[in-house]
Amino acid sequence: MKQQVSRFSPHQNGKVFGVLMGLGSLVFILPFTALMMAFTPAGAGAQPVAMFLMMPVFYLIFGYLSVLVGCALYNFMFKYLGGIEYEAKAEETA
């Protein structure tokens, strides 16, 4: 049976994706921050550690906003173009 997604919840999907982006960015940011701190000479000036710590927050905010806008556009365009179509079947019980 073919079905269509008629609406995405912008706020809920934005929250989930924003948190996933923030947590996912830690996988890359923490090791790079540790490497930068380990290999920067002592007299080279201040290390921008605060910038690296703020990056997950920026990822969270921009991930949330981009999904929010994307879901709102999908919901608006659904009435003109139709929705994402998929096929589903009921699971057979033995």
PyMOL Python script that loads the backbone (N, CA, C, O; Angstrom):
from pymol import cmd

cmd.read_pdbstr("""\
ATOM      1  N   MET A   1       0.829  -1.158   0.000  1.00  0.00           N
ATOM      2  CA  MET A   1       0.000   0.000   0.000  1.00  0.00           C
ATOM      3  C   MET A   1       0.887   1.238   0.000  1.00  0.00           C
ATOM      4  O   MET A   1       1.767   1.368   0.850  1.00  0.00           O
ATOM      5  N   LYS A   2       0.666   2.142  -0.935  1.00  0.00           N
ATOM      6  CA  LYS A   2       1.444   3.376  -1.010  1.00  0.00           C
ATOM      7  C   LYS A   2       0.854   4.402  -0.063  1.00  0.00           C
ATOM      8  O   LYS A   2      -0.363   4.556   0.038  1.00  0.00           O
ATOM      9  N   GLN A   3       1.728   5.090   0.618  1.00  0.00           N
ATOM     10  CA  GLN A   3       1.313   6.136   1.552  1.00  0.00           C
ATOM     11  C   GLN A   3       2.163   7.372   1.316  1.00  0.00           C
ATOM     12  O   GLN A   3       3.240   7.295   0.726  1.00  0.00           O
ATOM     13  N   GLN A   4       1.667   8.517   1.783  1.00  0.00           N
ATOM     14  CA  GLN A   4       2.410   9.763   1.662  1.00  0.00           C
ATOM     15  C   GLN A   4       2.564  10.394   3.036  1.00  0.00           C
ATOM     16  O   GLN A   4       1.674  10.312   3.882  1.00  0.00           O
ATOM     17  N   VAL A   5       3.707  11.020   3.237  1.00  0.00           N
ATOM     18  CA  VAL A   5       3.929  11.804   4.446  1.00  0.00           C
ATOM     19  C   VAL A   5       3.305  13.164   4.186  1.00  0.00           C
ATOM     20  O   VAL A   5       3.756  13.900   3.308  1.00  0.00           O
ATOM     21  N   SER A   6       2.269  13.501   4.946  1.00  0.00           N
ATOM     22  CA  SER A   6       1.550  14.746   4.680  1.00  0.00           C
ATOM     23  C   SER A   6       2.093  15.916   5.481  1.00  0.00           C
ATOM     24  O   SER A   6       1.868  17.067   5.107  1.00  0.00           O
ATOM     25  N   ARG A   7       2.804  15.655   6.577  1.00  0.00           N
ATOM     26  CA  ARG A   7       3.323  16.756   7.375  1.00  0.00           C
ATOM     27  C   ARG A   7       4.483  16.269   8.232  1.00  0.00           C
ATOM     28  O   ARG A   7       4.442  15.178   8.803  1.00  0.00           O
ATOM     29  N   PHE A   8       5.519  17.104   8.311  1.00  0.00           N
ATOM     30  CA  PHE A   8       6.620  16.905   9.245  1.00  0.00           C
ATOM     31  C   PHE A   8       6.491  17.955  10.336  1.00  0.00           C
ATOM     32  O   PHE A   8       6.188  19.110  10.038  1.00  0.00           O
ATOM     33  N   SER A   9       6.710  17.592  11.576  1.00  0.00           N
ATOM     34  CA  SER A   9       6.681  18.540  12.681  1.00  0.00           C
ATOM     35  C   SER A   9       8.006  19.300  12.710  1.00  0.00           C
ATOM     36  O   SER A   9       9.033  18.720  13.061  1.00  0.00           O
ATOM     37  N   PRO A  10       8.006  20.587  12.347  1.00  0.00           N
ATOM     38  CA  PRO A  10       9.269  21.330  12.275  1.00  0.00           C
ATOM     39  C   PRO A  10      10.008  21.403  13.614  1.00  0.00           C
ATOM     40  O   PRO A  10      11.214  21.159  13.664  1.00  0.00           O
ATOM     41  N   HIS A  11       9.310  21.730  14.683  1.00  0.00           N
ATOM     42  CA  HIS A  11       9.984  21.902  15.973  1.00  0.00           C
ATOM     43  C   HIS A  11      10.550  20.585  16.498  1.00  0.00           C
ATOM     44  O   HIS A  11      11.705  20.536  16.921  1.00  0.00           O
ATOM     45  N   GLN A  12       9.753  19.522  16.475  1.00  0.00           N
ATOM     46  CA  GLN A  12      10.213  18.230  17.002  1.00  0.00           C
ATOM     47  C   GLN A  12      11.380  17.688  16.186  1.00  0.00           C
ATOM     48  O   GLN A  12      12.382  17.253  16.753  1.00  0.00           O
ATOM     49  N   ASN A  13      11.261  17.710  14.868  1.00  0.00           N
ATOM     50  CA  ASN A  13      12.348  17.213  14.020  1.00  0.00           C
ATOM     51  C   ASN A  13      13.588  18.087  14.150  1.00  0.00           C
ATOM     52  O   ASN A  13      14.712  17.586  14.117  1.00  0.00           O
ATOM     53  N   GLY A  14      13.381  19.398  14.300  1.00  0.00           N
ATOM     54  CA  GLY A  14      14.520  20.304  14.496  1.00  0.00           C
ATOM     55  C   GLY A  14      15.249  20.026  15.794  1.00  0.00           C
ATOM     56  O   GLY A  14      16.479  20.047  15.834  1.00  0.00           O
ATOM     57  N   LYS A  15      14.494  19.764  16.866  1.00  0.00           N
ATOM     58  CA  LYS A  15      15.122  19.445  18.157  1.00  0.00           C
ATOM     59  C   LYS A  15      15.972  18.193  18.057  1.00  0.00           C
ATOM     60  O   LYS A  15      17.126  18.174  18.485  1.00  0.00           O
ATOM     61  N   VAL A  16      15.390  17.149  17.486  1.00  0.00           N
ATOM     62  CA  VAL A  16      16.108  15.871  17.397  1.00  0.00           C
ATOM     63  C   VAL A  16      17.366  16.028  16.554  1.00  0.00           C
ATOM     64  O   VAL A  16      18.443  15.588  16.957  1.00  0.00           O
ATOM     65  N   PHE A  17      17.237  16.653  15.383  1.00  0.00           N
ATOM     66  CA  PHE A  17      18.389  16.789  14.499  1.00  0.00           C
ATOM     67  C   PHE A  17      19.440  17.719  15.101  1.00  0.00           C
ATOM     68  O   PHE A  17      20.637  17.463  14.969  1.00  0.00           O
ATOM     69  N   GLY A  18      19.006  18.800  15.762  1.00  0.00           N
ATOM     70  CA  GLY A  18      19.955  19.716  16.387  1.00  0.00           C
ATOM     71  C   GLY A  18      20.792  19.034  17.451  1.00  0.00           C
ATOM     72  O   GLY A  18      22.008  19.220  17.502  1.00  0.00           O
ATOM     73  N   VAL A  19      20.148  18.245  18.304  1.00  0.00           N
ATOM     74  CA  VAL A  19      20.884  17.528  19.348  1.00  0.00           C
ATOM     75  C   VAL A  19      21.820  16.499  18.729  1.00  0.00           C
ATOM     76  O   VAL A  19      22.956  16.351  19.179  1.00  0.00           O
ATOM     77  N   LEU A  20      21.359  15.785  17.701  1.00  0.00           N
ATOM     78  CA  LEU A  20      22.238  14.819  17.032  1.00  0.00           C
ATOM     79  C   LEU A  20      23.447  15.506  16.407  1.00  0.00           C
ATOM     80  O   LEU A  20      24.559  14.979  16.469  1.00  0.00           O
ATOM     81  N   MET A  21      23.241  16.673  15.808  1.00  0.00           N
ATOM     82  CA  MET A  21      24.356  17.409  15.207  1.00  0.00           C
ATOM     83  C   MET A  21      25.338  17.877  16.278  1.00  0.00           C
ATOM     84  O   MET A  21      26.552  17.773  16.101  1.00  0.00           O
ATOM     85  N   GLY A  22      24.814  18.392  17.388  1.00  0.00           N
ATOM     86  CA  GLY A  22      25.680  18.855  18.473  1.00  0.00           C
ATOM     87  C   GLY A  22      26.512  17.724  19.054  1.00  0.00           C
ATOM     88  O   GLY A  22      27.719  17.867  19.248  1.00  0.00           O
ATOM     89  N   LEU A  23      25.864  16.599  19.332  1.00  0.00           N
ATOM     90  CA  LEU A  23      26.598  15.454  19.881  1.00  0.00           C
ATOM     91  C   LEU A  23      27.538  14.837  18.851  1.00  0.00           C
ATOM     92  O   LEU A  23      28.654  14.432  19.179  1.00  0.00           O
ATOM     93  N   GLY A  24      27.081  14.771  17.614  1.00  0.00           N
ATOM     94  CA  GLY A  24      27.927  14.202  16.559  1.00  0.00           C
ATOM     95  C   GLY A  24      29.176  15.024  16.296  1.00  0.00           C
ATOM     96  O   GLY A  24      30.217  14.478  15.931  1.00  0.00           O
ATOM     97  N   SER A  25      29.078  16.338  16.481  1.00  0.00           N
ATOM     98  CA  SER A  25      30.248  17.184  16.240  1.00  0.00           C
ATOM     99  C   SER A  25      31.338  16.944  17.277  1.00  0.00           C
ATOM    100  O   SER A  25      32.514  17.184  17.006  1.00  0.00           O
ATOM    101  N   LEU A  26      30.957  16.473  18.458  1.00  0.00           N
ATOM    102  CA  LEU A  26      31.957  16.204  19.496  1.00  0.00           C
ATOM    103  C   LEU A  26      32.941  15.119  19.072  1.00  0.00           C
ATOM    104  O   LEU A  26      34.093  15.119  19.506  1.00  0.00           O
ATOM    105  N   VAL A  27      32.493  14.203  18.232  1.00  0.00           N
ATOM    106  CA  VAL A  27      33.356  13.123  17.755  1.00  0.00           C
ATOM    107  C   VAL A  27      34.572  13.689  17.022  1.00  0.00           C
ATOM    108  O   VAL A  27      35.659  13.113  17.076  1.00  0.00           O
ATOM    109  N   PHE A  28      34.384  14.816  16.338  1.00  0.00           N
ATOM    110  CA  PHE A  28      35.481  15.421  15.586  1.00  0.00           C
ATOM    111  C   PHE A  28      36.162  16.545  16.363  1.00  0.00           C
ATOM    112  O   PHE A  28      37.384  16.682  16.308  1.00  0.00           O
ATOM    113  N   ILE A  29      35.396  17.335  17.073  1.00  0.00           N
ATOM    114  CA  ILE A  29      35.943  18.528  17.709  1.00  0.00           C
ATOM    115  C   ILE A  29      36.845  18.192  18.885  1.00  0.00           C
ATOM    116  O   ILE A  29      37.906  18.796  19.037  1.00  0.00           O
ATOM    117  N   LEU A  30      36.447  17.246  19.714  1.00  0.00           N
ATOM    118  CA  LEU A  30      37.271  16.919  20.885  1.00  0.00           C
ATOM    119  C   LEU A  30      38.656  16.390  20.513  1.00  0.00           C
ATOM    120  O   LEU A  30      39.641  16.859  21.083  1.00  0.00           O
ATOM    121  N   PRO A  31      38.783  15.437  19.587  1.00  0.00           N
ATOM    122  CA  PRO A  31      40.133  14.996  19.228  1.00  0.00           C
ATOM    123  C   PRO A  31      40.971  16.095  18.570  1.00  0.00           C
ATOM    124  O   PRO A  31      42.168  16.197  18.835  1.00  0.00           O
ATOM    125  N   PHE A  32      40.353  16.918  17.715  1.00  0.00           N
ATOM    126  CA  PHE A  32      41.117  17.990  17.078  1.00  0.00           C
ATOM    127  C   PHE A  32      41.551  19.044  18.081  1.00  0.00           C
ATOM    128  O   PHE A  32      42.636  19.612  17.951  1.00  0.00           O
ATOM    129  N   THR A  33      40.722  19.313  19.078  1.00  0.00           N
ATOM    130  CA  THR A  33      41.112  20.252  20.129  1.00  0.00           C
ATOM    131  C   THR A  33      42.278  19.689  20.928  1.00  0.00           C
ATOM    132  O   THR A  33      43.220  20.417  21.242  1.00  0.00           O
ATOM    133  N   ALA A  34      42.227  18.416  21.257  1.00  0.00           N
ATOM    134  CA  ALA A  34      43.321  17.786  22.003  1.00  0.00           C
ATOM    135  C   ALA A  34      44.611  17.803  21.191  1.00  0.00           C
ATOM    136  O   ALA A  34      45.681  18.076  21.735  1.00  0.00           O
ATOM    137  N   LEU A  35      44.522  17.513  19.892  1.00  0.00           N
ATOM    138  CA  LEU A  35      45.721  17.552  19.045  1.00  0.00           C
ATOM    139  C   LEU A  35      46.282  18.965  18.950  1.00  0.00           C
ATOM    140  O   LEU A  35      47.495  19.162  19.012  1.00  0.00           O
ATOM    141  N   MET A  36      45.393  19.950  18.798  1.00  0.00           N
ATOM    142  CA  MET A  36      45.851  21.327  18.698  1.00  0.00           C
ATOM    143  C   MET A  36      46.557  21.749  19.977  1.00  0.00           C
ATOM    144  O   MET A  36      47.599  22.403  19.927  1.00  0.00           O
ATOM    145  N   MET A  37      46.001  21.380  21.115  1.00  0.00           N
ATOM    146  CA  MET A  37      46.625  21.763  22.383  1.00  0.00           C
ATOM    147  C   MET A  37      47.950  21.034  22.595  1.00  0.00           C
ATOM    148  O   MET A  37      48.873  21.586  23.194  1.00  0.00           O
ATOM    149  N   ALA A  38      48.046  19.809  22.113  1.00  0.00           N
ATOM    150  CA  ALA A  38      49.274  19.033  22.302  1.00  0.00           C
ATOM    151  C   ALA A  38      50.411  19.527  21.426  1.00  0.00           C
ATOM    152  O   ALA A  38      51.569  19.475  21.842  1.00  0.00           O
ATOM    153  N   PHE A  39      50.111  20.008  20.214  1.00  0.00           N
ATOM    154  CA  PHE A  39      51.171  20.358  19.276  1.00  0.00           C
ATOM    155  C   PHE A  39      51.402  21.856  19.112  1.00  0.00           C
ATOM    156  O   PHE A  39      52.251  22.256  18.315  1.00  0.00           O
ATOM    157  N   THR A  40      50.682  22.681  19.832  1.00  0.00           N
ATOM    158  CA  THR A  40      50.917  24.122  19.768  1.00  0.00           C
ATOM    159  C   THR A  40      52.050  24.467  20.724  1.00  0.00           C
ATOM    160  O   THR A  40      52.026  24.059  21.885  1.00  0.00           O
ATOM    161  N   PRO A  41      53.045  25.217  20.244  1.00  0.00           N
ATOM    162  CA  PRO A  41      54.147  25.619  21.138  1.00  0.00           C
ATOM    163  C   PRO A  41      53.632  26.464  22.302  1.00  0.00           C
ATOM    164  O   PRO A  41      52.627  27.165  22.183  1.00  0.00           O
ATOM    165  N   ALA A  42      54.337  26.384  23.423  1.00  0.00           N
ATOM    166  CA  ALA A  42      53.883  27.055  24.648  1.00  0.00           C
ATOM    167  C   ALA A  42      53.817  28.575  24.486  1.00  0.00           C
ATOM    168  O   ALA A  42      52.907  29.196  25.035  1.00  0.00           O
ATOM    169  N   GLY A  43      54.731  29.187  23.766  1.00  0.00           N
ATOM    170  CA  GLY A  43      54.759  30.632  23.636  1.00  0.00           C
ATOM    171  C   GLY A  43      54.026  31.149  22.408  1.00  0.00           C
ATOM    172  O   GLY A  43      54.223  32.301  22.023  1.00  0.00           O
ATOM    173  N   ALA A  44      53.195  30.337  21.789  1.00  0.00           N
ATOM    174  CA  ALA A  44      52.538  30.718  20.533  1.00  0.00           C
ATOM    175  C   ALA A  44      51.302  31.588  20.750  1.00  0.00           C
ATOM    176  O   ALA A  44      50.641  31.957  19.780  1.00  0.00           O
ATOM    177  N   GLY A  45      50.981  31.918  21.969  1.00  0.00           N
ATOM    178  CA  GLY A  45      49.807  32.751  22.220  1.00  0.00           C
ATOM    179  C   GLY A  45      48.646  31.926  22.732  1.00  0.00           C
ATOM    180  O   GLY A  45      48.766  30.729  22.990  1.00  0.00           O
ATOM    181  N   ALA A  46      47.533  32.592  22.868  1.00  0.00           N
ATOM    182  CA  ALA A  46      46.342  31.936  23.419  1.00  0.00           C
ATOM    183  C   ALA A  46      45.781  30.911  22.438  1.00  0.00           C
ATOM    184  O   ALA A  46      45.706  31.153  21.233  1.00  0.00           O
ATOM    185  N   GLN A  47      45.400  29.789  22.971  1.00  0.00           N
ATOM    186  CA  GLN A  47      44.781  28.759  22.143  1.00  0.00           C
ATOM    187  C   GLN A  47      43.271  28.985  22.147  1.00  0.00           C
ATOM    188  O   GLN A  47      42.685  29.181  23.211  1.00  0.00           O
ATOM    189  N   PRO A  48      42.639  28.961  20.989  1.00  0.00           N
ATOM    190  CA  PRO A  48      41.197  29.246  20.921  1.00  0.00           C
ATOM    191  C   PRO A  48      40.336  28.056  21.350  1.00  0.00           C
ATOM    192  O   PRO A  48      39.517  27.557  20.578  1.00  0.00           O
ATOM    193  N   VAL A  49      40.534  27.611  22.592  1.00  0.00           N
ATOM    194  CA  VAL A  49      39.796  26.462  23.091  1.00  0.00           C
ATOM    195  C   VAL A  49      38.310  26.796  23.205  1.00  0.00           C
ATOM    196  O   VAL A  49      37.464  25.940  22.944  1.00  0.00           O
ATOM    197  N   ALA A  50      37.983  28.024  23.589  1.00  0.00           N
ATOM    198  CA  ALA A  50      36.581  28.419  23.727  1.00  0.00           C
ATOM    199  C   ALA A  50      35.849  28.295  22.395  1.00  0.00           C
ATOM    200  O   ALA A  50      34.677  27.920  22.353  1.00  0.00           O
ATOM    201  N   MET A  51      36.554  28.616  21.302  1.00  0.00           N
ATOM    202  CA  MET A  51      35.938  28.489  19.980  1.00  0.00           C
ATOM    203  C   MET A  51      35.574  27.028  19.708  1.00  0.00           C
ATOM    204  O   MET A  51      34.487  26.741  19.207  1.00  0.00           O
ATOM    205  N   PHE A  52      36.475  26.112  20.036  1.00  0.00           N
ATOM    206  CA  PHE A  52      36.201  24.697  19.802  1.00  0.00           C
ATOM    207  C   PHE A  52      35.087  24.184  20.705  1.00  0.00           C
ATOM    208  O   PHE A  52      34.333  23.294  20.313  1.00  0.00           O
ATOM    209  N   LEU A  53      34.978  24.731  21.896  1.00  0.00           N
ATOM    210  CA  LEU A  53      33.907  24.310  22.795  1.00  0.00           C
ATOM    211  C   LEU A  53      32.554  24.871  22.361  1.00  0.00           C
ATOM    212  O   LEU A  53      31.518  24.286  22.675  1.00  0.00           O
ATOM    213  N   MET A  54      32.549  25.988  21.649  1.00  0.00           N
ATOM    214  CA  MET A  54      31.302  26.581  21.176  1.00  0.00           C
ATOM    215  C   MET A  54      30.804  25.936  19.884  1.00  0.00           C
ATOM    216  O   MET A  54      29.628  26.082  19.548  1.00  0.00           O
ATOM    217  N   MET A  55      31.647  25.241  19.165  1.00  0.00           N
ATOM    218  CA  MET A  55      31.249  24.647  17.891  1.00  0.00           C
ATOM    219  C   MET A  55      30.072  23.675  18.025  1.00  0.00           C
ATOM    220  O   MET A  55      29.178  23.725  17.179  1.00  0.00           O
ATOM    221  N   PRO A  56      30.012  22.796  19.031  1.00  0.00           N
ATOM    222  CA  PRO A  56      28.823  21.932  19.153  1.00  0.00           C
ATOM    223  C   PRO A  56      27.537  22.735  19.343  1.00  0.00           C
ATOM    224  O   PRO A  56      26.477  22.339  18.858  1.00  0.00           O
ATOM    225  N   VAL A  57      27.631  23.858  20.046  1.00  0.00           N
ATOM    226  CA  VAL A  57      26.453  24.702  20.243  1.00  0.00           C
ATOM    227  C   VAL A  57      26.015  25.303  18.906  1.00  0.00           C
ATOM    228  O   VAL A  57      24.823  25.355  18.604  1.00  0.00           O
ATOM    229  N   PHE A  58      26.981  25.753  18.114  1.00  0.00           N
ATOM    230  CA  PHE A  58      26.650  26.297  16.795  1.00  0.00           C
ATOM    231  C   PHE A  58      26.054  25.218  15.893  1.00  0.00           C
ATOM    232  O   PHE A  58      25.096  25.479  15.166  1.00  0.00           O
ATOM    233  N   TYR A  59      26.611  24.020  15.935  1.00  0.00           N
ATOM    234  CA  TYR A  59      26.061  22.905  15.155  1.00  0.00           C
ATOM    235  C   TYR A  59      24.614  22.634  15.574  1.00  0.00           C
ATOM    236  O   TYR A  59      23.747  22.424  14.725  1.00  0.00           O
ATOM    237  N   LEU A  60      24.357  22.639  16.879  1.00  0.00           N
ATOM    238  CA  LEU A  60      23.011  22.399  17.380  1.00  0.00           C
ATOM    239  C   LEU A  60      22.050  23.471  16.861  1.00  0.00           C
ATOM    240  O   LEU A  60      20.972  23.147  16.363  1.00  0.00           O
ATOM    241  N   ILE A  61      22.432  24.735  16.974  1.00  0.00           N
ATOM    242  CA  ILE A  61      21.552  25.838  16.567  1.00  0.00           C
ATOM    243  C   ILE A  61      21.288  25.807  15.072  1.00  0.00           C
ATOM    244  O   ILE A  61      20.136  25.893  14.648  1.00  0.00           O
ATOM    245  N   PHE A  62      22.331  25.686  14.271  1.00  0.00           N
ATOM    246  CA  PHE A  62      22.145  25.710  12.820  1.00  0.00           C
ATOM    247  C   PHE A  62      21.501  24.430  12.304  1.00  0.00           C
ATOM    248  O   PHE A  62      20.779  24.472  11.308  1.00  0.00           O
ATOM    249  N   GLY A  63      21.741  23.293  12.955  1.00  0.00           N
ATOM    250  CA  GLY A  63      21.047  22.067  12.597  1.00  0.00           C
ATOM    251  C   GLY A  63      19.555  22.191  12.860  1.00  0.00           C
ATOM    252  O   GLY A  63      18.734  21.784  12.039  1.00  0.00           O
ATOM    253  N   TYR A  64      19.209  22.762  14.022  1.00  0.00           N
ATOM    254  CA  TYR A  64      17.805  22.978  14.355  1.00  0.00           C
ATOM    255  C   TYR A  64      17.140  23.899  13.344  1.00  0.00           C
ATOM    256  O   TYR A  64      16.070  23.589  12.820  1.00  0.00           O
ATOM    257  N   LEU A  65      17.777  25.034  13.071  1.00  0.00           N
ATOM    258  CA  LEU A  65      17.180  26.020  12.160  1.00  0.00           C
ATOM    259  C   LEU A  65      17.027  25.481  10.742  1.00  0.00           C
ATOM    260  O   LEU A  65      16.017  25.740  10.088  1.00  0.00           O
ATOM    261  N   SER A  66      18.024  24.729  10.260  1.00  0.00           N
ATOM    262  CA  SER A  66      17.934  24.220   8.889  1.00  0.00           C
ATOM    263  C   SER A  66      16.817  23.188   8.753  1.00  0.00           C
ATOM    264  O   SER A  66      16.108  23.183   7.747  1.00  0.00           O
ATOM    265  N   VAL A  67      16.648  22.316   9.743  1.00  0.00           N
ATOM    266  CA  VAL A  67      15.569  21.327   9.681  1.00  0.00           C
ATOM    267  C   VAL A  67      14.219  22.012   9.876  1.00  0.00           C
ATOM    268  O   VAL A  67      13.235  21.621   9.247  1.00  0.00           O
ATOM    269  N   LEU A  68      14.158  23.016  10.728  1.00  0.00           N
ATOM    270  CA  LEU A  68      12.921  23.776  10.928  1.00  0.00           C
ATOM    271  C   LEU A  68      12.455  24.395   9.618  1.00  0.00           C
ATOM    272  O   LEU A  68      11.284  24.285   9.256  1.00  0.00           O
ATOM    273  N   VAL A  69      13.368  25.045   8.910  1.00  0.00           N
ATOM    274  CA  VAL A  69      13.027  25.667   7.626  1.00  0.00           C
ATOM    275  C   VAL A  69      12.670  24.596   6.594  1.00  0.00           C
ATOM    276  O   VAL A  69      11.705  24.757   5.846  1.00  0.00           O
ATOM    277  N   GLY A  70      13.435  23.508   6.547  1.00  0.00           N
ATOM    278  CA  GLY A  70      13.158  22.431   5.591  1.00  0.00           C
ATOM    279  C   GLY A  70      11.794  21.804   5.803  1.00  0.00           C
ATOM    280  O   GLY A  70      11.070  21.558   4.838  1.00  0.00           O
ATOM    281  N   CYS A  71      11.432  21.543   7.051  1.00  0.00           N
ATOM    282  CA  CYS A  71      10.109  20.956   7.340  1.00  0.00           C
ATOM    283  C   CYS A  71       8.995  21.936   7.010  1.00  0.00           C
ATOM    284  O   CYS A  71       7.959  21.538   6.478  1.00  0.00           O
ATOM    285  N   ALA A  72       9.194  23.209   7.319  1.00  0.00           N
ATOM    286  CA  ALA A  72       8.175  24.212   7.003  1.00  0.00           C
ATOM    287  C   ALA A  72       7.977  24.319   5.489  1.00  0.00           C
ATOM    288  O   ALA A  72       6.844  24.436   5.020  1.00  0.00           O
ATOM    289  N   LEU A  73       9.067  24.279   4.724  1.00  0.00           N
ATOM    290  CA  LEU A  73       8.953  24.309   3.266  1.00  0.00           C
ATOM    291  C   LEU A  73       8.249  23.064   2.743  1.00  0.00           C
ATOM    292  O   LEU A  73       7.413  23.160   1.843  1.00  0.00           O
ATOM    293  N   TYR A  74       8.572  21.906   3.289  1.00  0.00           N
ATOM    294  CA  TYR A  74       7.909  20.667   2.880  1.00  0.00           C
ATOM    295  C   TYR A  74       6.414  20.758   3.145  1.00  0.00           C
ATOM    296  O   TYR A  74       5.604  20.420   2.282  1.00  0.00           O
ATOM    297  N   ASN A  75       6.046  21.216   4.344  1.00  0.00           N
ATOM    298  CA  ASN A  75       4.634  21.315   4.701  1.00  0.00           C
ATOM    299  C   ASN A  75       3.898  22.292   3.785  1.00  0.00           C
ATOM    300  O   ASN A  75       2.741  22.062   3.434  1.00  0.00           O
ATOM    301  N   PHE A  76       4.558  23.371   3.402  1.00  0.00           N
ATOM    302  CA  PHE A  76       3.948  24.344   2.492  1.00  0.00           C
ATOM    303  C   PHE A  76       3.789  23.769   1.091  1.00  0.00           C
ATOM    304  O   PHE A  76       2.745  23.941   0.462  1.00  0.00           O
ATOM    305  N   MET A  77       4.820  23.087   0.603  1.00  0.00           N
ATOM    306  CA  MET A  77       4.815  22.577  -0.768  1.00  0.00           C
ATOM    307  C   MET A  77       3.978  21.302  -0.930  1.00  0.00           C
ATOM    308  O   MET A  77       3.642  20.927  -2.053  1.00  0.00           O
ATOM    309  N   PHE A  78       3.638  20.632   0.181  1.00  0.00           N
ATOM    310  CA  PHE A  78       2.869  19.392   0.112  1.00  0.00           C
ATOM    311  C   PHE A  78       1.555  19.579  -0.643  1.00  0.00           C
ATOM    312  O   PHE A  78       1.169  18.723  -1.439  1.00  0.00           O
ATOM    313  N   LYS A  79       0.877  20.680  -0.399  1.00  0.00           N
ATOM    314  CA  LYS A  79      -0.430  20.881  -1.039  1.00  0.00           C
ATOM    315  C   LYS A  79      -0.320  21.128  -2.536  1.00  0.00           C
ATOM    316  O   LYS A  79      -1.308  20.977  -3.254  1.00  0.00           O
ATOM    317  N   TYR A  80       0.852  21.502  -3.019  1.00  0.00           N
ATOM    318  CA  TYR A  80       1.040  21.757  -4.448  1.00  0.00           C
ATOM    319  C   TYR A  80       1.677  20.578  -5.184  1.00  0.00           C
ATOM    320  O   TYR A  80       1.343  20.308  -6.338  1.00  0.00           O
ATOM    321  N   LEU A  81       2.592  19.879  -4.517  1.00  0.00           N
ATOM    322  CA  LEU A  81       3.364  18.823  -5.185  1.00  0.00           C
ATOM    323  C   LEU A  81       3.050  17.417  -4.694  1.00  0.00           C
ATOM    324  O   LEU A  81       3.393  16.439  -5.359  1.00  0.00           O
ATOM    325  N   GLY A  82       2.414  17.304  -3.560  1.00  0.00           N
ATOM    326  CA  GLY A  82       2.235  15.994  -2.954  1.00  0.00           C
ATOM    327  C   GLY A  82       3.399  15.720  -2.021  1.00  0.00           C
ATOM    328  O   GLY A  82       4.344  16.505  -1.949  1.00  0.00           O
ATOM    329  N   GLY A  83       3.330  14.616  -1.314  1.00  0.00           N
ATOM    330  CA  GLY A  83       4.352  14.334  -0.322  1.00  0.00           C
ATOM    331  C   GLY A  83       5.319  13.254  -0.746  1.00  0.00           C
ATOM    332  O   GLY A  83       5.246  12.715  -1.850  1.00  0.00           O
ATOM    333  N   ILE A  84       6.221  12.957   0.160  1.00  0.00           N
ATOM    334  CA  ILE A  84       7.150  11.849  -0.046  1.00  0.00           C
ATOM    335  C   ILE A  84       6.322  10.576  -0.023  1.00  0.00           C
ATOM    336  O   ILE A  84       5.539  10.353   0.901  1.00  0.00           O
ATOM    337  N   GLU A  85       6.494   9.759  -1.022  1.00  0.00           N
ATOM    338  CA  GLU A  85       5.687   8.557  -1.151  1.00  0.00           C
ATOM    339  C   GLU A  85       6.532   7.333  -0.803  1.00  0.00           C
ATOM    340  O   GLU A  85       7.693   7.219  -1.197  1.00  0.00           O
ATOM    341  N   TYR A  86       5.926   6.441  -0.067  1.00  0.00           N
ATOM    342  CA  TYR A  86       6.601   5.181   0.261  1.00  0.00           C
ATOM    343  C   TYR A  86       5.576   4.062   0.270  1.00  0.00           C
ATOM    344  O   TYR A  86       4.368   4.289   0.337  1.00  0.00           O
ATOM    345  N   GLU A  87       6.096   2.862   0.201  1.00  0.00           N
ATOM    346  CA  GLU A  87       5.213   1.696   0.191  1.00  0.00           C
ATOM    347  C   GLU A  87       5.411   0.933   1.487  1.00  0.00           C
ATOM    348  O   GLU A  87       6.541   0.679   1.904  1.00  0.00           O
ATOM    349  N   ALA A  88       4.316   0.574   2.115  1.00  0.00           N
ATOM    350  CA  ALA A  88       4.362  -0.164   3.374  1.00  0.00           C
ATOM    351  C   ALA A  88       3.481  -1.395   3.267  1.00  0.00           C
ATOM    352  O   ALA A  88       2.483  -1.408   2.545  1.00  0.00           O
ATOM    353  N   LYS A  89       3.865  -2.419   3.993  1.00  0.00           N
ATOM    354  CA  LYS A  89       3.004  -3.609   4.030  1.00  0.00           C
ATOM    355  C   LYS A  89       2.911  -4.060   5.478  1.00  0.00           C
ATOM    356  O   LYS A  89       3.829  -3.862   6.275  1.00  0.00           O
ATOM    357  N   ALA A  90       1.789  -4.665   5.791  1.00  0.00           N
ATOM    358  CA  ALA A  90       1.561  -5.158   7.146  1.00  0.00           C
ATOM    359  C   ALA A  90       2.424  -6.377   7.389  1.00  0.00           C
ATOM    360  O   ALA A  90       2.609  -7.214   6.506  1.00  0.00           O
ATOM    361  N   GLU A  91       2.940  -6.462   8.577  1.00  0.00           N
ATOM    362  CA  GLU A  91       3.794  -7.599   8.942  1.00  0.00           C
ATOM    363  C   GLU A  91       2.904  -8.813   9.184  1.00  0.00           C
ATOM    364  O   GLU A  91       1.902  -8.732   9.894  1.00  0.00           O
ATOM    365  N   GLU A  92       3.283  -9.933   8.585  1.00  0.00           N
ATOM    366  CA  GLU A  92       2.513 -11.158   8.740  1.00  0.00           C
ATOM    367  C   GLU A  92       2.915 -11.843  10.042  1.00  0.00           C
ATOM    368  O   GLU A  92       4.100 -12.012  10.331  1.00  0.00           O
ATOM    369  N   THR A  93       1.915 -12.231  10.817  1.00  0.00           N
ATOM    370  CA  THR A  93       2.188 -12.946  12.069  1.00  0.00           C
ATOM    371  C   THR A  93       2.023 -14.439  11.842  1.00  0.00           C
ATOM    372  O   THR A  93       1.072 -14.884  11.200  1.00  0.00           O
ATOM    373  N   ALA A  94       2.962 -15.200  12.377  1.00  0.00           N
ATOM    374  CA  ALA A  94       2.923 -16.649  12.159  1.00  0.00           C
ATOM    375  C   ALA A  94       2.285 -17.375  13.295  1.00  0.00           C
ATOM    376  O   ALA A  94       2.177 -18.601  13.261  1.00  0.00           O
TER     377      ALA A  94
END
""", "prot")
cmd.dss("prot")
cmd.show_as("cartoon", "prot")
cmd.util.cbc("prot")
cmd.orient("prot")
